[in-house]
Amino acid sequence: MTKAMAIADTTERASPAEPLLLVENLSVNYHLPNGTFSGIVKEISFRVNEGEVIAILGPSGCGKSTILKCIVGLVKPTGGRIFFKGKEVSGVTPGIAMIFQTTPLLPWLTVLDNVLLGLKSKNIPRKEAMNRVRDVLTMIGLNGFEHAYPKELSSSMKQRVGFATAFVTMPELLLMDEPFSQLDALTAENLRGELMDLHLAKKIPAKSIILITNDIEEAVMTADRILVLSKDPARIIDEIPITIPHKRDKTSAEFVKMVDRVYSSLLRQVEESRPEHEQEEDKLPPIPAAKPGAVIGLTNIISEMGGRVELSVLGSRQALDLATLMPLIEATKQLGLIEVIGRTIVLTEAGMRVSQAPPAEQKEIIGAVLLASVPLFQHVVKLLYESTSTLIPAEPFMELLTKQFGKELARTQWGLLIGWGRYGGILNYDGSKNCLSLDPSFHLPDEPA
């Protein structure tokens, strides 16, 4: 046993009667410019027992990272409480460490010195700290690279430094925010496998792990339980226990069945999304973050598969993660090009026409469905039609979007509005003047050309 592991074994353990982590009714809100509140996370409750790996899945931007930041003490919740080993979390807590998508390394420091920074505030004698760092670097596969600089490391090795920086603090709870997402598939699978081997063999100090991922197979491969979140705001809509023994075989019928079960839970959100008349008063639904070409491509793929396909089959064959797949499905459904029935995606009549039409006609169909299905386009077109000027500066539209969605999301919605509007032959945007106008060829459906 290494010295680092001996230290880990002497760490105080939570009582078997209580969870290592308890999250009770966690809520996080932020202020909109119009004076109202918008919820990112709403009344999230779950527990993490010692030895468990919990995976959190949900649509992109639903608040997964915010939950982890609340647990580690970087974000203060607006409601609810978090308990670690029976004590309420009120800030950065010893015993909890977090690994991000990319590891911010100081380029002028060696690997060893970068990892040592994690112990700087712990008042550990330098000799002991050096021994601990070397033990962890050996454990994580970085022995021999102690004196290398970040520019000399591959992406995989930089991420290993991130793991080492977390492990050297001897955390009992490890939070991981998509730690493998910036790596190629083969490297990610290898590093993930090594981490799980260390965890299962109890060779790392962390007793429990919470993993955020957009990869369903990754979640099923690693987790003991999967928490599925909704969006706007985030709520736990499903909790799925994974009872398949480790090490898990991706090709087994059990594994495939579990992956399909998770896909079905995620797809149910899209199927049960609120109709327009049930939206909050004066609240326009956002345009899902998908590009026109991707939506057209999705209708083509489904058409080639007979006009209907199960989500798990679509995701695995096209190698799409949730961050890409779910907004794409939401956008295509919002446009009325697909229906979601159980776990199956079915092309509508409009979707079938789009998939079979030549490019010019596809744009005409998209323009028509944008006006029929997306309230934001209806509102913008109305403002442009009622204006006495041909060109309208971007400011009033950005004010509208900011009041609706907040400053950060407003910029994203502005880009989507312009992109979709141009594609559908509805809007023109003059970047030099930062002005929006109607496309000269555009006419309202009830207006004669």
One Martini backbone bead per residue (centre of mass of N, CA, C, O) as a GRO file, in nm:
protein
  449
    1MET     BB    1   0.096   0.036   0.023
    2THR     BB    2   0.069   0.350  -0.009
    3LYS     BB    3   0.091   0.643   0.152
    4ALA     BB    4  -0.167   0.765   0.029
    5MET     BB    5  -0.353   0.523   0.108
    6ALA     BB    6  -0.307   0.536   0.409
    7ILE     BB    7  -0.436   0.810   0.441
    8ALA     BB    8  -0.713   0.729   0.333
    9ASP     BB    9  -0.773   0.506   0.556
   10THR     BB   10  -0.768   0.736   0.800
   11THR     BB   11  -1.019   0.853   0.717
   12GLU     BB   12  -1.304   0.965   0.802
   13ARG     BB   13  -1.607   0.799   0.839
   14ALA     BB   14  -1.912   0.748   0.764
   15SER     BB   15  -2.191   0.652   0.870
   16PRO     BB   16  -2.381   0.384   0.770
   17ALA     BB   17  -2.661   0.540   0.838
   18GLU     BB   18  -2.534   0.756   0.647
   19PRO     BB   19  -2.476   0.951   0.405
   20LEU     BB   20  -2.231   1.115   0.251
   21LEU     BB   21  -2.467   1.251   0.074
   22LEU     BB   22  -2.712   1.527   0.109
   23VAL     BB   23  -2.989   1.636  -0.090
   24GLU     BB   24  -3.222   1.916  -0.017
   25ASN     BB   25  -3.414   2.101  -0.207
   26LEU     BB   26  -3.255   2.212  -0.447
   27SER     BB   27  -3.210   2.565  -0.536
   28VAL     BB   28  -3.172   2.780  -0.841
   29ASN     BB   29  -3.162   3.128  -0.900
   30TYR     BB   30  -3.225   3.404  -1.132
   31HIS     BB   31  -3.208   3.719  -1.256
   32LEU     BB   32  -3.402   3.914  -1.447
   33PRO     BB   33  -3.435   4.222  -1.602
   34ASN     BB   34  -3.762   4.221  -1.533
   35GLY     BB   35  -3.751   4.108  -1.209
   36THR     BB   36  -3.744   3.814  -1.237
   37PHE     BB   37  -3.741   3.465  -1.194
   38SER     BB   38  -3.514   3.192  -1.272
   39GLY     BB   39  -3.491   2.849  -1.294
   40ILE     BB   40  -3.243   2.600  -1.280
   41VAL     BB   41  -3.311   2.473  -0.996
   42LYS     BB   42  -3.563   2.231  -0.856
   43GLU     BB   43  -3.595   2.042  -0.594
   44ILE     BB   44  -3.336   1.871  -0.530
   45SER     BB   45  -3.313   1.512  -0.443
   46PHE     BB   46  -3.037   1.326  -0.289
   47ARG     BB   47  -2.820   1.037  -0.248
   48VAL     BB   48  -2.487   0.931  -0.128
   49ASN     BB   49  -2.324   0.649  -0.093
   50GLU     BB   50  -2.089   0.459   0.004
   51GLY     BB   51  -1.935   0.354  -0.310
   52GLU     BB   52  -2.079   0.527  -0.511
   53VAL     BB   53  -2.199   0.577  -0.850
   54ILE     BB   54  -2.313   0.882  -0.992
   55ALA     BB   55  -2.521   0.970  -1.261
   56ILE     BB   56  -2.576   1.269  -1.465
   57LEU     BB   57  -2.856   1.343  -1.670
   58GLY     BB   58  -2.914   1.583  -1.943
   59PRO     BB   59  -2.975   1.850  -2.086
   60SER     BB   60  -2.840   2.104  -2.218
   61GLY     BB   61  -2.845   2.350  -1.965
   62CYS     BB   62  -3.000   2.223  -1.693
   63GLY     BB   63  -2.777   2.220  -1.425
   64LYS     BB   64  -2.552   2.015  -1.355
   65SER     BB   65  -2.307   2.194  -1.278
   66THR     BB   66  -2.452   2.354  -1.056
   67ILE     BB   67  -2.481   2.122  -0.858
   68LEU     BB   68  -2.180   2.070  -0.815
   69LYS     BB   69  -2.110   2.364  -0.719
   70CYS     BB   70  -2.282   2.341  -0.464
   71ILE     BB   71  -2.139   2.097  -0.333
   72VAL     BB   72  -1.841   2.236  -0.340
   73GLY     BB   73  -1.905   2.569  -0.284
   74LEU     BB   74  -1.929   2.780  -0.547
   75VAL     BB   75  -2.247   2.775  -0.503
   76LYS     BB   76  -2.530   2.938  -0.383
   77PRO     BB   77  -2.815   2.854  -0.278
   78THR     BB   78  -3.170   2.950  -0.268
   79GLY     BB   79  -3.232   2.644  -0.182
   80GLY     BB   80  -3.178   2.436   0.051
   81ARG     BB   81  -2.967   2.143   0.135
   82ILE     BB   82  -2.627   2.030   0.228
   83PHE     BB   83  -2.477   1.709   0.318
   84PHE     BB   84  -2.159   1.616   0.472
   85LYS     BB   85  -2.133   1.387   0.696
   86GLY     BB   86  -2.384   1.554   0.849
   87LYS     BB   87  -2.283   1.832   0.733
   88GLU     BB   88  -2.328   2.143   0.643
   89VAL     BB   89  -2.293   2.313   0.351
   90SER     BB   90  -2.114   2.657   0.327
   91GLY     BB   91  -1.870   2.571   0.137
   92VAL     BB   92  -1.571   2.490   0.108
   93THR     BB   93  -1.497   2.132   0.135
   94PRO     BB   94  -1.344   1.907   0.292
   95GLY     BB   95  -1.355   1.602   0.090
   96ILE     BB   96  -1.410   1.775  -0.177
   97ALA     BB   97  -1.380   1.717  -0.532
   98MET     BB   98  -1.305   1.864  -0.865
   99ILE     BB   99  -1.360   1.780  -1.212
  100PHE     BB  100  -1.308   1.899  -1.523
  101GLN     BB  101  -1.294   1.906  -1.859
  102THR     BB  102  -1.054   2.100  -1.795
  103THR     BB  103  -0.717   2.164  -1.705
  104PRO     BB  104  -0.577   2.429  -1.526
  105LEU     BB  105  -0.257   2.497  -1.619
  106LEU     BB  106   0.056   2.606  -1.540
  107PRO     BB  107   0.300   2.656  -1.780
  108TRP     BB  108   0.556   2.722  -1.568
  109LEU     BB  109   0.483   2.440  -1.453
  110THR     BB  110   0.511   2.147  -1.347
  111VAL     BB  111   0.348   1.873  -1.268
  112LEU     BB  112   0.431   1.865  -0.973
  113ASP     BB  113   0.366   2.169  -0.909
  114ASN     BB  114   0.069   2.164  -0.989
  115VAL     BB  115  -0.014   1.950  -0.774
  116LEU     BB  116   0.094   2.101  -0.520
  117LEU     BB  117  -0.121   2.329  -0.514
  118GLY     BB  118  -0.344   2.147  -0.371
  119LEU     BB  119  -0.155   2.178  -0.082
  120LYS     BB  120  -0.094   2.477   0.001
  121SER     BB  121  -0.349   2.514   0.221
  122LYS     BB  122  -0.261   2.250   0.432
  123ASN     BB  123   0.008   2.254   0.594
  124ILE     BB  124   0.220   2.061   0.461
  125PRO     BB  125   0.495   1.923   0.460
  126ARG     BB  126   0.697   1.905   0.194
  127LYS     BB  127   0.787   1.610   0.207
  128GLU     BB  128   0.503   1.492   0.232
  129ALA     BB  129   0.387   1.623  -0.023
  130MET     BB  130   0.585   1.494  -0.225
  131ASN     BB  131   0.512   1.200  -0.163
  132ARG     BB  132   0.216   1.220  -0.233
  133VAL     BB  133   0.244   1.309  -0.526
  134ARG     BB  134   0.413   1.067  -0.627
  135ASP     BB  135   0.203   0.853  -0.562
  136VAL     BB  136  -0.022   0.967  -0.744
  137LEU     BB  137   0.134   0.971  -1.014
  138THR     BB  138   0.172   0.666  -1.019
  139MET     BB  139  -0.127   0.580  -1.002
  140ILE     BB  140  -0.206   0.769  -1.275
  141GLY     BB  141   0.050   0.743  -1.488
  142LEU     BB  142   0.303   0.988  -1.429
  143ASN     BB  143   0.553   0.852  -1.414
  144GLY     BB  144   0.823   1.053  -1.553
  145PHE     BB  145   0.645   1.353  -1.557
  146GLU     BB  146   0.716   1.557  -1.326
  147HIS     BB  147   0.912   1.762  -1.527
  148ALA     BB  148   0.691   1.838  -1.703
  149TYR     BB  149   0.522   2.036  -1.928
  150PRO     BB  150   0.218   2.105  -2.057
  151LYS     BB  151   0.326   2.129  -2.364
  152GLU     BB  152   0.427   1.808  -2.338
  153LEU     BB  153   0.125   1.726  -2.330
  154SER     BB  154  -0.141   1.557  -2.361
  155SER     BB  155  -0.471   1.556  -2.310
  156SER     BB  156  -0.470   1.304  -2.131
  157MET     BB  157  -0.239   1.396  -1.937
  158LYS     BB  158  -0.372   1.653  -1.838
  159GLN     BB  159  -0.613   1.501  -1.708
  160ARG     BB  160  -0.441   1.342  -1.510
  161VAL     BB  161  -0.354   1.589  -1.353
  162GLY     BB  162  -0.639   1.650  -1.254
  163PHE     BB  163  -0.669   1.393  -1.088
  164ALA     BB  164  -0.421   1.435  -0.909
  165THR     BB  165  -0.514   1.706  -0.782
  166ALA     BB  166  -0.755   1.568  -0.642
  167PHE     BB  167  -0.623   1.318  -0.492
  168VAL     BB  168  -0.410   1.472  -0.307
  169THR     BB  169  -0.653   1.572  -0.105
  170MET     BB  170  -0.828   1.328  -0.013
  171PRO     BB  171  -1.110   1.257  -0.116
  172GLU     BB  172  -1.439   1.121  -0.059
  173LEU     BB  173  -1.555   1.316  -0.287
  174LEU     BB  174  -1.612   1.294  -0.642
  175LEU     BB  175  -1.632   1.542  -0.892
  176MET     BB  176  -1.753   1.509  -1.242
  177ASP     BB  177  -1.728   1.725  -1.537
  178GLU     BB  178  -1.687   1.588  -1.813
  179PRO     BB  179  -1.374   1.453  -1.820
  180PHE     BB  180  -1.394   1.306  -2.137
  181SER     BB  181  -1.506   1.512  -2.366
  182GLN     BB  182  -1.205   1.614  -2.488
  183LEU     BB  183  -1.172   1.327  -2.589
  184ASP     BB  184  -1.118   1.071  -2.753
  185ALA     BB  185  -1.278   0.776  -2.751
  186LEU     BB  186  -1.036   0.588  -2.682
  187THR     BB  187  -0.909   0.756  -2.453
  188ALA     BB  188  -1.160   0.775  -2.276
  189GLU     BB  189  -1.200   0.472  -2.231
  190ASN     BB  190  -0.927   0.418  -2.098
  191LEU     BB  191  -0.944   0.624  -1.861
  192ARG     BB  192  -1.211   0.524  -1.745
  193GLY     BB  193  -1.116   0.235  -1.687
  194GLU     BB  194  -0.891   0.309  -1.489
  195LEU     BB  195  -1.065   0.452  -1.280
  196MET     BB  196  -1.255   0.212  -1.217
  197ASP     BB  197  -1.039   0.019  -1.122
  198LEU     BB  198  -0.948   0.193  -0.882
  199HIS     BB  199  -1.224   0.207  -0.742
  200LEU     BB  200  -1.288  -0.101  -0.712
  201ALA     BB  201  -0.994  -0.139  -0.560
  202LYS     BB  202  -0.950   0.102  -0.358
  203LYS     BB  203  -0.700   0.315  -0.473
  204ILE     BB  204  -0.875   0.556  -0.404
  205PRO     BB  205  -0.993   0.791  -0.183
  206ALA     BB  206  -1.257   0.787  -0.314
  207LYS     BB  207  -1.570   0.656  -0.230
  208SER     BB  208  -1.726   0.863  -0.417
  209ILE     BB  209  -1.921   0.938  -0.726
  210ILE     BB  210  -1.989   1.219  -0.945
  211LEU     BB  211  -2.127   1.207  -1.280
  212ILE     BB  212  -2.105   1.401  -1.563
  213THR     BB  213  -2.295   1.327  -1.869
  214ASN     BB  214  -2.359   1.274  -2.241
  215ASP     BB  215  -2.304   0.958  -2.205
  216ILE     BB  216  -2.484   0.679  -2.177
  217GLU     BB  217  -2.273   0.451  -2.181
  218GLU     BB  218  -2.101   0.571  -1.957
  219ALA     BB  219  -2.316   0.558  -1.736
  220VAL     BB  220  -2.368   0.247  -1.752
  221MET     BB  221  -2.067   0.159  -1.709
  222THR     BB  222  -2.025   0.319  -1.409
  223ALA     BB  223  -2.295   0.314  -1.262
  224ASP     BB  224  -2.538   0.260  -1.000
  225ARG     BB  225  -2.675   0.542  -1.068
  226ILE     BB  226  -2.932   0.732  -1.245
  227LEU     BB  227  -2.990   1.076  -1.306
  228VAL     BB  228  -3.271   1.236  -1.446
  229LEU     BB  229  -3.309   1.542  -1.615
  230SER     BB  230  -3.457   1.827  -1.658
  231LYS     BB  231  -3.578   2.140  -1.800
  232ASP     BB  232  -3.679   2.435  -1.701
  233PRO     BB  233  -3.609   2.325  -1.466
  234ALA     BB  234  -3.429   2.123  -1.276
  235ARG     BB  235  -3.529   1.779  -1.248
  236ILE     BB  236  -3.611   1.477  -1.115
  237ILE     BB  237  -3.752   1.214  -1.335
  238ASP     BB  238  -3.525   0.988  -1.278
  239GLU     BB  239  -3.428   0.661  -1.129
  240ILE     BB  240  -3.153   0.439  -1.223
  241PRO     BB  241  -3.067   0.129  -1.166
  242ILE     BB  242  -2.749  -0.052  -1.181
  243THR     BB  243  -2.711  -0.420  -1.179
  244ILE     BB  244  -2.465  -0.461  -1.335
  245PRO     BB  245  -2.186  -0.609  -1.329
  246HIS     BB  246  -1.867  -0.579  -1.283
  247LYS     BB  247  -1.766  -0.589  -1.581
  248ARG     BB  248  -1.896  -0.434  -1.865
  249ASP     BB  249  -2.088  -0.527  -2.156
  250LYS     BB  250  -2.187  -0.361  -2.441
  251THR     BB  251  -2.305  -0.634  -2.596
  252SER     BB  252  -2.505  -0.696  -2.398
  253ALA     BB  253  -2.839  -0.726  -2.336
  254GLU     BB  254  -2.842  -0.570  -2.068
  255PHE     BB  255  -2.702  -0.313  -2.163
  256VAL     BB  256  -2.888  -0.237  -2.399
  257LYS     BB  257  -3.144  -0.219  -2.226
  258MET     BB  258  -3.043   0.015  -2.041
  259VAL     BB  259  -2.992   0.224  -2.258
  260ASP     BB  260  -3.288   0.228  -2.356
  261ARG     BB  261  -3.407   0.323  -2.086
  262VAL     BB  262  -3.268   0.602  -2.085
  263TYR     BB  263  -3.369   0.710  -2.351
  264SER     BB  264  -3.670   0.698  -2.276
  265SER     BB  265  -3.656   0.907  -2.048
  266LEU     BB  266  -3.556   1.145  -2.226
  267LEU     BB  267  -3.786   1.136  -2.445
  268ARG     BB  268  -4.028   1.201  -2.257
  269GLN     BB  269  -3.975   1.505  -2.242
  270VAL     BB  270  -4.048   1.567  -2.537
  271GLU     BB  271  -4.332   1.438  -2.541
  272GLU     BB  272  -4.416   1.624  -2.263
  273SER     BB  273  -4.409   1.888  -2.370
  274ARG     BB  274  -4.537   2.190  -2.359
  275PRO     BB  275  -4.767   2.354  -2.479
  276GLU     BB  276  -4.810   2.673  -2.574
  277HIS     BB  277  -5.067   2.736  -2.381
  278GLU     BB  278  -4.872   2.644  -2.117
  279GLN     BB  279  -4.716   2.873  -2.107
  280GLU     BB  280  -4.602   3.131  -1.981
  281GLU     BB  281  -4.685   3.434  -1.946
  282ASP     BB  282  -4.499   3.613  -2.176
  283LYS     BB  283  -4.344   3.337  -2.261
  284LEU     BB  284  -4.101   3.246  -2.474
  285PRO     BB  285  -3.986   2.997  -2.637
  286PRO     BB  286  -3.705   2.866  -2.720
  287ILE     BB  287  -3.464   2.802  -2.943
  288PRO     BB  288  -3.323   2.538  -3.027
  289ALA     BB  289  -2.982   2.417  -3.044
  290ALA     BB  290  -3.008   2.414  -3.387
  291LYS     BB  291  -2.940   2.345  -3.714
  292PRO     BB  292  -3.074   2.322  -4.018
  293GLY     BB  293  -2.891   2.095  -4.132
  294ALA     BB  294  -2.946   1.897  -3.895
  295VAL     BB  295  -3.251   1.872  -3.932
  296ILE     BB  296  -3.247   1.771  -4.222
  297GLY     BB  297  -3.067   1.526  -4.161
  298LEU     BB  298  -3.265   1.385  -3.969
  299THR     BB  299  -3.495   1.342  -4.175
  300ASN     BB  300  -3.324   1.172  -4.367
  301ILE     BB  301  -3.253   0.941  -4.175
  302ILE     BB  302  -3.544   0.856  -4.104
  303SER     BB  303  -3.634   0.802  -4.391
  304GLU     BB  304  -3.416   0.575  -4.446
  305MET     BB  305  -3.562   0.416  -4.182
  306GLY     BB  306  -3.889   0.447  -4.261
  307GLY     BB  307  -3.990   0.706  -4.061
  308ARG     BB  308  -3.871   0.532  -3.811
  309VAL     BB  309  -3.714   0.550  -3.472
  310GLU     BB  310  -3.516   0.466  -3.225
  311LEU     BB  311  -3.321   0.643  -3.017
  312SER     BB  312  -3.096   0.434  -2.958
  313VAL     BB  313  -3.033   0.379  -3.255
  314LEU     BB  314  -2.965   0.665  -3.341
  315GLY     BB  315  -2.737   0.727  -3.135
  316SER     BB  316  -2.545   0.486  -3.206
  317ARG     BB  317  -2.520   0.521  -3.521
  318GLN     BB  318  -2.441   0.848  -3.497
  319ALA     BB  319  -2.272   0.926  -3.246
  320LEU     BB  320  -2.459   1.085  -3.028
  321ASP     BB  321  -2.489   1.306  -2.793
  322LEU     BB  322  -2.693   1.483  -2.585
  323ALA     BB  323  -2.594   1.774  -2.664
  324THR     BB  324  -2.695   1.711  -2.965
  325LEU     BB  325  -2.961   1.537  -2.975
  326MET     BB  326  -3.183   1.685  -2.804
  327PRO     BB  327  -3.198   1.963  -2.951
  328LEU     BB  328  -3.263   1.835  -3.226
  329ILE     BB  329  -3.531   1.707  -3.146
  330GLU     BB  330  -3.670   1.959  -3.035
  331ALA     BB  331  -3.658   2.122  -3.298
  332THR     BB  332  -3.806   1.917  -3.483
  333LYS     BB  333  -4.064   1.915  -3.313
  334GLN     BB  334  -4.129   2.222  -3.306
  335LEU     BB  335  -4.158   2.214  -3.634
  336GLY     BB  336  -4.331   1.944  -3.703
  337LEU     BB  337  -4.138   1.688  -3.821
  338ILE     BB  338  -4.197   1.534  -3.550
  339GLU     BB  339  -4.275   1.252  -3.345
  340VAL     BB  340  -4.331   1.134  -3.006
  341ILE     BB  341  -4.349   0.774  -2.938
  342GLY     BB  342  -4.223   0.706  -2.680
  343ARG     BB  343  -3.921   0.567  -2.824
  344THR     BB  344  -4.030   0.703  -3.091
  345ILE     BB  345  -3.949   0.840  -3.410
  346VAL     BB  346  -4.169   1.036  -3.623
  347LEU     BB  347  -4.260   1.133  -3.922
  348THR     BB  348  -4.415   1.371  -4.062
  349GLU     BB  349  -4.546   1.508  -4.332
  350ALA     BB  350  -4.347   1.747  -4.329
  351GLY     BB  351  -4.091   1.574  -4.288
  352MET     BB  352  -4.121   1.414  -4.550
  353ARG     BB  353  -4.107   1.657  -4.741
  354VAL     BB  354  -3.828   1.753  -4.661
  355SER     BB  355  -3.667   1.483  -4.724
  356GLN     BB  356  -3.776   1.493  -5.048
  357ALA     BB  357  -3.678   1.769  -5.108
  358PRO     BB  358  -3.538   2.012  -5.248
  359PRO     BB  359  -3.354   2.266  -5.122
  360ALA     BB  360  -3.544   2.506  -5.196
  361GLU     BB  361  -3.801   2.370  -5.076
  362GLN     BB  362  -3.703   2.330  -4.790
  363LYS     BB  363  -3.693   2.633  -4.718
  364GLU     BB  364  -3.993   2.688  -4.752
  365ILE     BB  365  -4.093   2.490  -4.539
  366ILE     BB  366  -3.937   2.608  -4.301
  367GLY     BB  367  -4.058   2.891  -4.309
  368ALA     BB  368  -4.350   2.796  -4.250
  369VAL     BB  369  -4.294   2.642  -3.976
  370LEU     BB  370  -4.178   2.875  -3.817
  371LEU     BB  371  -4.446   3.045  -3.817
  372ALA     BB  372  -4.629   2.806  -3.700
  373SER     BB  373  -4.422   2.704  -3.435
  374VAL     BB  374  -4.256   2.986  -3.364
  375PRO     BB  375  -4.318   3.253  -3.165
  376LEU     BB  376  -4.063   3.427  -3.211
  377PHE     BB  377  -4.110   3.472  -3.514
  378GLN     BB  378  -4.386   3.599  -3.499
  379HIS     BB  379  -4.296   3.845  -3.329
  380VAL     BB  380  -4.073   3.961  -3.517
  381VAL     BB  381  -4.245   3.993  -3.774
  382LYS     BB  382  -4.447   4.187  -3.650
  383LEU     BB  383  -4.245   4.414  -3.585
  384LEU     BB  384  -4.148   4.455  -3.882
  385TYR     BB  385  -4.430   4.517  -4.011
  386GLU     BB  386  -4.495   4.768  -3.807
  387SER     BB  387  -4.271   4.913  -3.922
  388THR     BB  388  -4.151   5.215  -4.088
  389SER     BB  389  -3.889   5.050  -4.120
  390THR     BB  390  -3.679   4.839  -4.283
  391LEU     BB  391  -3.462   4.893  -4.066
  392ILE     BB  392  -3.365   4.733  -3.755
  393PRO     BB  393  -3.217   4.747  -3.484
  394ALA     BB  394  -3.100   4.514  -3.252
  395GLU     BB  395  -3.173   4.622  -2.966
  396PRO     BB  396  -3.481   4.552  -2.927
  397PHE     BB  397  -3.435   4.246  -2.961
  398MET     BB  398  -3.230   4.208  -2.729
  399GLU     BB  399  -3.418   4.307  -2.509
  400LEU     BB  400  -3.626   4.090  -2.543
  401LEU     BB  401  -3.435   3.844  -2.499
  402THR     BB  402  -3.330   3.930  -2.219
  403LYS     BB  403  -3.607   3.928  -2.073
  404GLN     BB  404  -3.664   3.624  -2.139
  405PHE     BB  405  -3.340   3.479  -2.093
  406GLY     BB  406  -3.110   3.651  -2.065
  407LYS     BB  407  -2.799   3.743  -2.162
  408GLU     BB  408  -2.665   3.478  -2.254
  409LEU     BB  409  -2.908   3.344  -2.411
  410ALA     BB  410  -2.967   3.581  -2.604
  411ARG     BB  411  -2.724   3.543  -2.792
  412THR     BB  412  -2.805   3.263  -2.889
  413GLN     BB  413  -3.090   3.340  -2.998
  414TRP     BB  414  -2.992   3.544  -3.206
  415GLY     BB  415  -2.834   3.344  -3.382
  416LEU     BB  416  -3.076   3.155  -3.440
  417LEU     BB  417  -3.264   3.361  -3.567
  418ILE     BB  418  -3.083   3.431  -3.807
  419GLY     BB  419  -3.025   3.149  -3.921
  420TRP     BB  420  -3.323   3.060  -3.963
  421GLY     BB  421  -3.428   3.311  -4.116
  422ARG     BB  422  -3.244   3.283  -4.360
  423TYR     BB  423  -3.312   2.993  -4.443
  424GLY     BB  424  -3.640   3.061  -4.460
  425GLY     BB  425  -3.675   3.352  -4.596
  426ILE     BB  426  -3.735   3.597  -4.368
  427LEU     BB  427  -3.442   3.710  -4.296
  428ASN     BB  428  -3.222   3.992  -4.251
  429TYR     BB  429  -2.865   4.066  -4.196
  430ASP     BB  430  -2.671   4.358  -4.108
  431GLY     BB  431  -2.359   4.371  -3.978
  432SER     BB  432  -2.260   4.668  -4.032
  433LYS     BB  433  -2.549   4.782  -3.891
  434ASN     BB  434  -2.704   4.600  -3.698
  435CYS     BB  435  -2.959   4.484  -3.878
  436LEU     BB  436  -3.305   4.413  -3.930
  437SER     BB  437  -3.497   4.223  -4.181
  438LEU     BB  438  -3.691   4.152  -4.433
  439ASP     BB  439  -3.726   3.957  -4.680
  440PRO     BB  440  -3.817   4.051  -4.997
  441SER     BB  441  -3.969   3.757  -5.055
  442PHE     BB  442  -4.145   3.797  -4.812
  443HIS     BB  443  -4.470   3.657  -4.707
  444LEU     BB  444  -4.745   3.628  -4.577
  445PRO     BB  445  -4.966   3.375  -4.610
  446ASP     BB  446  -5.224   3.600  -4.641
  447GLU     BB  447  -5.038   3.740  -4.857
  448PRO     BB  448  -4.999   3.858  -5.151
  449ALA     BB  449  -4.739   3.850  -5.395
   0.00000   0.00000   0.00000
